[in-house]
């Protein structure tokens, strides 16, 4: 695949990194996250992440990583 990394947006707390790639004239946004396991901090984390991703709402976004969402 031929792609070009256009931007890199790291989180100042080291909890996520966002890459924007140009791939065949499309913009692909790759996001890797490592959410905190404290529920109260998770709310703030996901709000901050959402704010960062708002500018890419029209692009294809792929998110992966550790969401730290325990079922029990």
FIFI-783398 format. One record per atom (N, C-alpha, C): residue number from 1; atom name; z, y, x. Coordinates in steps of 0.05 Angstrom, whole numbers, plus 5000, padded with zeros to 4 digits. Each point is the difference from the previous one (the first is absolute). Layout:
# FIFI-783398
   num   atomo      Z      Y      X
   NUM      CA      Z      Y      X
...
# end
This chain:
# FIFI-783398
   num   atomo      Z      Y      X
     1       N   5000   4976   5017
     1      CA   5000   5024   4983
     1       C   5000   5025   5018
     2       N   4983   5018   4993
     2      CA   5000   5026   5013
     2       C   5016   5019   4983
     3       N   5022   5010   5011
     3      CA   5016   5020   4986
     3       C   5010   5020   5020
     4       N   5008   5023   4990
     4      CA   5012   5021   5017
     4       C   5026   5009   4988
     5       N   5021   5000   5016
     5      CA   5026   5010   4991
     5       C   4998   5031   5000
     6       N   5003   5011   4976
     6      CA   4998   5029   4997
     6       C   5026   5014   5004
     7       N   5021   4990   4987
     7      CA   5027   5012   5003
     7       C   5021   4979   5002
     8       N   5022   5007   5013
     8      CA   5024   4984   5001
     8       C   5023   5017   4992
     9       N   5015   4991   4979
     9      CA   5023   5015   4990
     9       C   5024   4982   5002
    10       N   5017   5005   5021
    10      CA   5024   4984   5003
    10       C   5023   5014   4984
    11       N   5018   4983   4990
    11      CA   5024   5011   4987
    11       C   5020   5007   5022
    12       N   5013   5023   4997
    12      CA   5019   5009   5021
    12       C   5024   4981   5002
    13       N   5006   4985   4980
    13      CA   5022   4980   5001
    13       C   4990   4973   5009
    14       N   4974   4997   5005
    14      CA   4989   4974   5009
    14       C   4998   4979   4978
    15       N   4999   5008   4975
    15      CA   5000   4982   4977
    15       C   4972   4994   4990
    16       N   4980   5016   5007
    16      CA   4973   4994   4992
    16       C   4980   5013   5019
    17       N   4976   4990   5000
    17      CA   4978   5013   5015
    17       C   4975   4998   4981
    18       N   4986   5021   4999
    18      CA   4976   5002   4984
    18       C   4976   5005   5018
    19       N   4979   4983   4997
    19      CA   4975   5004   5015
    19       C   4978   5005   4980
    20       N   4983   5019   5005
    20      CA   4976   5003   4984
    20       C   4977   4992   5018
    21       N   4983   4983   4988
    21      CA   4977   4989   5015
    21       C   4975   5007   4985
    22       N   4979   5005   5016
    22      CA   4973   5002   4989
    22       C   4986   4973   5004
    23       N   4991   4989   4978
    23      CA   4988   4974   5001
    23       C   4976   5000   4981
    24       N   4976   4999   5012
    24      CA   4975   5001   4985
    24       C   5000   5023   4980
    25       N   5006   5024   5009
    25      CA   4999   5024   4984
    25       C   5021   5001   4978
    26       N   5020   4983   5001
    26      CA   5023   5000   4982
    26       C   5025   5006   5015
    27       N   5020   5011   4987
    27      CA   5026   5005   5012
    27       C   5018   4978   4990
    28       N   5013   4986   5019
    28      CA   5019   4979   4994
    28       C   5027   5010   5011
    29       N   5021   4998   4985
    29      CA   5026   5009   5009
    29       C   5017   4975   5003
    30       N   5009   4995   5024
    30      CA   5018   4977   5005
    30       C   5028   5010   5004
    31       N   5019   4987   4987
    31      CA   5028   5009   5001
    31       C   5017   4975   5007
    32       N   5016   5003   5021
    32      CA   5020   4979   5007
    32       C   5028   5012   4996
    33       N   5016   4986   4985
    33      CA   5027   5011   4994
    33       C   5022   4980   5009
    34       N   5023   5011   5005
    34      CA   5024   4985   5004
    34       C   5022   5015   4985
    35       N   5004   4992   4974
    35      CA   5019   5014   4983
    35       C   5029   4993   5008
    36       N   5018   5018   4996
    36      CA   5028   4995   5004
    36       C   5010   4980   4979
    37       N   5021   4986   5006
    37      CA   5011   4981   4980
    37       C   5022   5012   4984
    38       N   5007   5025   5004
    38      CA   5019   5014   4983
    38       C   4985   5012   4976
    39       N   5009   4992   4976
    39      CA   4985   5007   4976
    39       C   4998   5030   4996
    40       N   5022   5015   5005
    40      CA   4999   5029   4997
    40       C   4981   5013   5020
    41       N   4999   4990   5024
    41      CA   4981   5010   5020
    41       C   4971   4992   4994
    42       N   4997   4977   4986
    42      CA   4973   4991   4993
    42       C   4987   5020   4981
    43       N   5015   5010   4981
    43      CA   4989   5019   4981
    43       C   4989   5024   5015
    44       N   5015   5011   5019
    44      CA   4991   5023   5015
    44       C   4976   4993   5018
    45       N   5001   4976   5011
    45      CA   4978   4991   5018
    45       C   4974   4998   4984
    46       N   5000   4987   4977
    46      CA   4976   4997   4984
    46       C   4990   5026   4989
    47       N   5017   5019   4994
    47      CA   4992   5026   4991
    47       C   4986   5015   5023
    48       N   5011   4998   5024
    48      CA   4987   5013   5023
    48       C   4973   4987   5006
    49       N   4998   4974   4999
    49      CA   4975   4986   5004
    49       C   4980   5008   4979
    50       N   5008   5001   4975
    50      CA   4982   5008   4978
    50       C   4989   5029   5005
    51       N   5017   5018   5009
    51      CA   4991   5027   5005
    51       C   4979   5000   5022
    52       N   5004   4984   5021
    52      CA   4980   4998   5021
    52       C   4974   4989   4991
    53       N   5001   4981   4981
    53      CA   4975   4987   4991
    53       C   4985   5015   4978
    54       N   5013   5020   4988
    54      CA   4986   5015   4979
    54       C   4974   5012   5008
    55       N   4997   5009   5025
    55      CA   4975   5012   5009
    55       C   4978   4979   5003
    56       N   5006   4974   4999
    56      CA   4980   4979   5002
    56       C   4996   4986   4973
    57       N   5007   5013   4979
    57      CA   4999   4987   4973
    57       C   4972   4990   4993
    58       N   4979   5013   5010
    58      CA   4973   4993   4993
    58       C   4988   4979   5019
    59       N   5015   4993   5021
    59      CA   4991   4981   5020
    59       C   5011   4972   4994
    60       N   4989   4981   5014
    60      CA   5010   4973   4998
    60       C   5024   4997   5019
    61       N   5023   4992   4988
    61      CA   5025   4999   5015
    61       C   5009   4970   5001
    62       N   5006   4991   5024
    62      CA   5010   4973   5004
    62       C   5028   5002   5012
    63       N   5021   4990   4986
    63      CA   5027   5002   5009
    63       C   5011   4972   5006
    64       N   5013   4997   5023
    64      CA   5013   4975   5007
    64       C   5025   5006   5016
    65       N   5015   4980   5004
    65      CA   5024   5003   5016
    65       C   5024   4987   4987
    66       N   5023   5010   5007
    66      CA   5026   4989   4990
    66       C   5011   5020   4980
    67       N   4999   4992   4974
    67      CA   5010   5018   4979
    67       C   5030   4997   4997
    68       N   5013   4980   5012
    68      CA   5029   4995   4998
    68       C   5010   5000   4971
    69       N   4985   4987   4983
    69      CA   5008   4999   4972
    69       C   5011   4972   4994
    70       N   5027   4997   5001
    70      CA   5013   4975   4996
    70       C   5000   4994   4970
    71       N   4996   4974   4993
    71      CA   5000   4992   4972
    71       C   5029   4996   4989
    72       N   5019   4996   5018
    72      CA   5028   4997   4991
    72       C   5018   5019   5016
# end
